[in-house]
Amino acid sequence: MRSKMDNYMKLEIPGRSQNESFARVAVAAFASQLDPTLEELSDIKTVVSEAVTNAIIHGYVNEIGKIIIKARLRENNLVIEIIDFGIGIEDIEKAREPLYTSKPELERSGMGFTIIDKFMDQVEIASESSKGTTVKMVKNIEKKK
């Protein structure tokens, strides 16, 4: 439920690799309203990049699918959701293991979810076979004194 104080954005992009940098910059610009440090801003850009890249590479097979990026400001929290409508994640716990990748032929590092977990304060992953995946991430931005 949104309060009157929440601010939010929603962006829909085709799952093309060239759109990943646009998504990360758009969310970072939106997040700047909370006056994050450069390190916090870098963390935000990194997790958006990782989540969007995962959606592009792992969510869709031989097609350009839709990716929705939502961000919401609530007090000193930034809530980000990256949503795809692709094949889904078969085993979320396995996918969250460091160095695991479902596409080793692409020479992926398998560190996407590990990086997201490290840089964000909360991470929830919901996925359903043939319906897609939602990665919800929360970053607490400390108020400057």
Rosetta silent file (secondary structure, phi, psi, omega in degrees, C-alpha in Angstrom):
SEQUENCE: MRSKMDNYMKLEIPGRSQNESFARVAVAAFASQLDPTLEELSDIKTVVSEAVTNAIIHGYVNEIGKIIIKARLRENNLVIEIIDFGIGIEDIEKAREPLYTSKPELERSGMGFTIIDKFMDQVEIASESSKGTTVKMVKNIEKKK
SCORE:     score description
SCORE:     0.000 S_00000001
   1 L     0.000  132.251 -179.404    0.000    0.000    0.000 S_00000001
   2 L   -90.383  140.413  172.718    1.372    3.408   -0.939 S_00000001
   3 L   -95.482  171.394  178.467    1.233    6.349    1.403 S_00000001
   4 L   -64.069  -22.203 -176.320    0.888    9.944    0.262 S_00000001
   5 L   -85.237  -14.634 -179.848    4.594   10.377    0.987 S_00000001
   6 L   -69.305  145.206  170.478    5.774    7.643   -1.387 S_00000001
   7 E  -123.591  146.229 -176.513    7.213    8.569   -4.740 S_00000001
   8 E  -147.301  164.681  174.796    7.575    5.965   -7.456 S_00000001
   9 E  -141.273  155.851  176.150    8.606    5.295  -11.035 S_00000001
  10 E  -142.240  131.495 -177.378    7.882    2.553  -13.543 S_00000001
  11 E  -131.662  133.993  176.192    9.880    1.843  -16.673 S_00000001
  12 E  -118.388  127.587 -179.419    9.209   -0.778  -19.339 S_00000001
  13 E  -133.660  152.798  169.818   12.009   -1.779  -21.702 S_00000001
  14 E   -72.038  146.101 -178.391   12.615   -4.510  -24.260 S_00000001
  15 L   -74.820   67.584  176.396   15.114   -7.070  -22.961 S_00000001
  16 L  -112.315  140.453 -175.568   18.028   -5.896  -25.083 S_00000001
  17 H   -59.004  -32.325 -179.420   21.500   -5.619  -23.587 S_00000001
  18 H   -68.209  -15.120  178.609   21.862   -2.001  -24.738 S_00000001
  19 H   -86.481  -12.018 -178.950   18.912   -1.040  -22.493 S_00000001
  20 H   -59.833  -45.662 -177.412   20.634   -2.264  -19.309 S_00000001
  21 H   -66.614  -34.919  176.754   22.713    0.917  -18.927 S_00000001
  22 H   -63.284  -44.329 -179.830   19.611    3.089  -19.429 S_00000001
  23 H   -60.647  -44.464 -177.377   17.758    1.178  -16.688 S_00000001
  24 H   -66.815  -39.174  179.094   20.612    1.565  -14.205 S_00000001
  25 H   -69.998  -39.634  179.574   20.995    5.304  -14.854 S_00000001
  26 H   -62.540  -45.295  179.841   17.223    5.886  -14.656 S_00000001
  27 H   -68.044  -39.409  178.519   16.934    4.156  -11.271 S_00000001
  28 H   -63.118  -41.591  178.149   20.059    5.920   -9.970 S_00000001
  29 H   -63.403  -41.321  177.871   18.658    9.308  -11.014 S_00000001
  30 H   -64.153  -44.154 -178.496   15.372    8.498   -9.274 S_00000001
  31 H   -65.705  -22.732 -177.248   17.198    7.290   -6.138 S_00000001
  32 H   -61.115  -17.076  176.302   19.209   10.519   -5.974 S_00000001
  33 H   -61.111  -23.708  179.376   16.176   12.140   -4.307 S_00000001
  34 H   -88.505    1.297 -179.736   17.272   10.369   -1.093 S_00000001
  35 L    56.778   54.000  178.933   20.740   11.979   -1.330 S_00000001
  36 L   -70.824  160.154  172.985   22.701    8.692   -1.307 S_00000001
  37 L   -71.606  167.615  176.673   26.476    8.585   -1.005 S_00000001
  38 H   -61.323  -36.588  178.655   28.490    7.829   -4.134 S_00000001
  39 H   -65.941  -43.693  177.555   29.032    4.305   -2.799 S_00000001
  40 H   -62.316  -41.745  178.403   25.288    3.778   -2.256 S_00000001
  41 H   -63.387  -40.756  176.964   24.583    5.105   -5.748 S_00000001
  42 H   -63.149  -42.185  177.430   27.190    2.761   -7.195 S_00000001
  43 H   -60.301  -43.664 -179.469   25.602   -0.177   -5.328 S_00000001
  44 H   -62.489  -47.098  178.326   22.179    0.743   -6.730 S_00000001
  45 H   -59.936  -41.721 -178.248   23.497    0.952  -10.294 S_00000001
  46 H   -63.918  -46.206 -177.219   25.270   -2.379   -9.891 S_00000001
  47 H   -68.890  -36.184  176.497   22.247   -4.302   -8.597 S_00000001
  48 H   -64.008  -43.398  177.938   19.954   -2.901  -11.290 S_00000001
  49 H   -59.134  -47.101 -179.513   22.525   -3.882  -13.885 S_00000001
  50 H   -62.775  -47.029 -177.155   22.819   -7.413  -12.468 S_00000001
  51 H   -67.331  -42.334  179.347   19.057   -7.964  -12.193 S_00000001
  52 H   -67.114  -42.266  177.730   18.264   -6.569  -15.642 S_00000001
  53 H   -61.048  -42.963  176.477   21.109   -8.559  -17.215 S_00000001
  54 H   -58.265  -44.235 -179.766   19.818  -11.731  -15.528 S_00000001
  55 H   -61.749  -42.521 -178.896   16.339  -11.054  -16.945 S_00000001
  56 H   -66.356  -48.788 -172.709   17.744  -10.520  -20.444 S_00000001
  57 H   -79.843  -43.038 -173.279   20.093  -13.514  -20.470 S_00000001
  58 H  -100.970  -24.006 -175.410   18.258  -16.066  -18.353 S_00000001
  59 H   -76.031  -37.045 -174.832   14.616  -14.969  -18.518 S_00000001
  60 L  -120.300  136.521  179.193   14.093  -15.168  -22.243 S_00000001
  61 L  -111.232  116.740  177.401   15.275  -17.840  -24.667 S_00000001
  62 L    56.420   33.803  174.849   15.718  -16.743  -28.280 S_00000001
  63 L  -154.031  158.323  175.545   13.359  -13.793  -27.896 S_00000001
  64 L   -99.153  106.334 -177.839   13.373  -10.168  -26.818 S_00000001
  65 L   -98.329  173.650 -179.252   11.001  -10.039  -23.862 S_00000001
  66 E   -87.289  138.308  174.426    9.563   -7.234  -21.787 S_00000001
  67 E  -125.480  131.891  177.778   11.275   -6.093  -18.586 S_00000001
  68 E  -112.030  131.590  177.633    9.579   -3.810  -16.086 S_00000001
  69 E  -116.112  121.949  176.773   11.615   -1.778  -13.620 S_00000001
  70 E  -118.972  143.644  174.037    9.790   -0.260  -10.676 S_00000001
  71 E  -140.087  144.509 -178.482   11.306    1.885   -7.955 S_00000001
  72 E  -140.587  137.994  174.241    9.653    3.427   -4.920 S_00000001
  73 E  -101.955  128.566  178.024   10.906    5.792   -2.246 S_00000001
  74 E  -137.540  108.480 -175.047    9.499    5.229    1.212 S_00000001
  75 L    53.392 -113.783 -179.471   10.996    7.406    3.958 S_00000001
  76 L  -106.546   23.557  179.336   14.721    6.497    3.756 S_00000001
  77 E  -113.269  142.832  170.457   14.241    3.293    1.742 S_00000001
  78 E  -110.206  122.490  177.505   14.565    2.642   -1.959 S_00000001
  79 E  -110.993  124.464 -178.108   12.542   -0.359   -3.128 S_00000001
  80 E  -120.387  135.763  173.175   13.409   -1.691   -6.596 S_00000001
  81 E  -125.962  130.191  174.285   11.602   -4.417   -8.519 S_00000001
  82 E  -114.498  120.575 -172.119   12.892   -5.971  -11.730 S_00000001
  83 E  -123.205  130.046  170.352   10.192   -8.057  -13.410 S_00000001
  84 E  -124.977  166.259 -177.091   10.389  -10.320  -16.452 S_00000001
  85 L  -121.138   35.637 -174.490    7.790  -12.591  -18.021 S_00000001
  86 L   -91.100 -144.425 -171.144   10.190  -15.260  -19.196 S_00000001
  87 L   -76.991  -16.075 -178.845   10.892  -18.898  -18.363 S_00000001
  88 L    84.273  171.322  179.460   11.294  -18.421  -14.612 S_00000001
  89 L  -106.783  122.685 -177.204   13.939  -19.810  -12.280 S_00000001
  90 L   -65.234  -45.333 -176.701   13.709  -23.544  -11.675 S_00000001
  91 L  -135.636   97.545 -175.552   15.577  -23.549   -8.344 S_00000001
  92 H   -61.553  -42.794 -179.083   15.910  -20.132   -6.674 S_00000001
  93 H   -61.191  -42.005  177.845   18.165  -21.373   -3.859 S_00000001
  94 H   -64.972  -41.955 -179.844   20.570  -22.922   -6.376 S_00000001
  95 H   -62.498  -26.219 -179.381   20.481  -19.754   -8.491 S_00000001
  96 L   -84.084   -7.113  179.198   21.526  -17.759   -5.405 S_00000001
  97 L   -71.617  137.178  176.793   24.648  -19.888   -4.869 S_00000001
  98 L   -57.489  138.649  176.666   27.923  -18.115   -5.707 S_00000001
  99 L    74.184    1.212  176.907   29.357  -19.122   -9.113 S_00000001
 100 L   -80.951  133.331  172.487   26.181  -20.918  -10.229 S_00000001
 101 L  -141.708  141.441  177.095   25.044  -20.141  -13.757 S_00000001
 102 L   -85.244   -4.722 -179.406   22.462  -21.839  -15.913 S_00000001
 103 L  -133.875   67.240 -178.977   24.387  -20.743  -19.021 S_00000001
 104 H   -63.097  -23.405  179.491   28.077  -21.610  -18.548 S_00000001
 105 H   -65.130  -18.143  178.303   28.555  -21.550  -22.338 S_00000001
 106 H   -91.630    4.286  179.913   28.172  -17.768  -22.161 S_00000001
 107 L    55.527   44.912  176.018   31.072  -17.537  -19.704 S_00000001
 108 L   -82.566  149.699 -176.872   28.916  -15.859  -17.064 S_00000001
 109 L   -78.310  -23.011 -178.128   30.435  -15.500  -13.601 S_00000001
 110 L    72.913   25.319 -177.357   27.381  -16.735  -11.730 S_00000001
 111 L  -111.646    4.632 -175.235   27.752  -13.932   -9.171 S_00000001
 112 H   -54.361  -56.875 -178.425   24.671  -11.820   -9.990 S_00000001
 113 H   -69.172  -30.937  177.139   22.493  -12.767   -7.019 S_00000001
 114 H   -62.649  -44.143  178.555   25.544  -12.908   -4.717 S_00000001
 115 H   -64.911  -45.280  179.355   26.360   -9.291   -5.629 S_00000001
 116 H   -59.298  -46.232  178.587   22.726   -8.233   -5.229 S_00000001
 117 H   -59.868  -38.186 -177.717   22.552   -9.877   -1.778 S_00000001
 118 H   -70.985  -39.245 -172.668   25.776   -8.140   -0.703 S_00000001
 119 H   -88.007  -17.234 -176.565   24.827   -4.632   -1.861 S_00000001
 120 L  -110.060  158.219 -178.885   21.180   -4.530   -0.781 S_00000001
 121 L   -83.876  -29.127  176.488   19.598   -4.657    2.672 S_00000001
 122 E  -143.723  141.591  177.032   16.759   -6.991    1.646 S_00000001
 123 E  -139.933  129.231  174.584   16.294   -9.219   -1.404 S_00000001
 124 E  -127.064  134.519  178.322   13.260  -11.315   -2.336 S_00000001
 125 E  -122.298  124.347  176.426   13.069  -13.451   -5.452 S_00000001
 126 E  -122.426  134.298 -177.875    9.759  -14.833   -6.686 S_00000001
 127 E  -149.375  145.686  177.537    9.557  -16.968   -9.797 S_00000001
 128 E  -136.370  131.926 -178.519    7.085  -19.202  -11.553 S_00000001
 129 L   -52.614  130.156  178.611    7.874  -21.539  -14.436 S_00000001
 130 L    65.516    6.982  179.287    6.871  -20.048  -17.808 S_00000001
 131 L  -119.765  -21.496  175.613    5.479  -16.929  -16.109 S_00000001
 132 E   120.536 -174.439 -173.703    8.602  -15.018  -15.102 S_00000001
 133 E  -137.239  141.530  172.369   10.622  -13.697  -12.216 S_00000001
 134 E  -122.601  125.100  174.549   10.426  -10.725   -9.882 S_00000001
 135 E  -109.486  115.988 -179.764   13.493   -9.573   -7.985 S_00000001
 136 E  -109.449  126.783 -175.116   12.573   -7.153   -5.195 S_00000001
 137 E  -129.352  141.329  178.372   15.432   -5.280   -3.527 S_00000001
 138 E  -124.614  132.161  175.744   15.488   -2.768   -0.684 S_00000001
 139 E  -122.876  124.588  174.899   18.303   -0.338    0.077 S_00000001
 140 E   -86.582  125.241  177.840   18.236    1.773    3.239 S_00000001
 141 L  -106.349  113.136 -177.658   19.724    5.211    2.606 S_00000001
 142 L   -68.459  135.772  177.617   20.898    6.781    5.847 S_00000001
 143 L   -70.594  137.972  179.016   19.861   10.388    6.305 S_00000001
 144 L   -77.008  144.216 -179.869   22.803   12.807    6.382 S_00000001
 145 L   -95.226    0.000    0.000   23.265   14.796    9.575 S_00000001
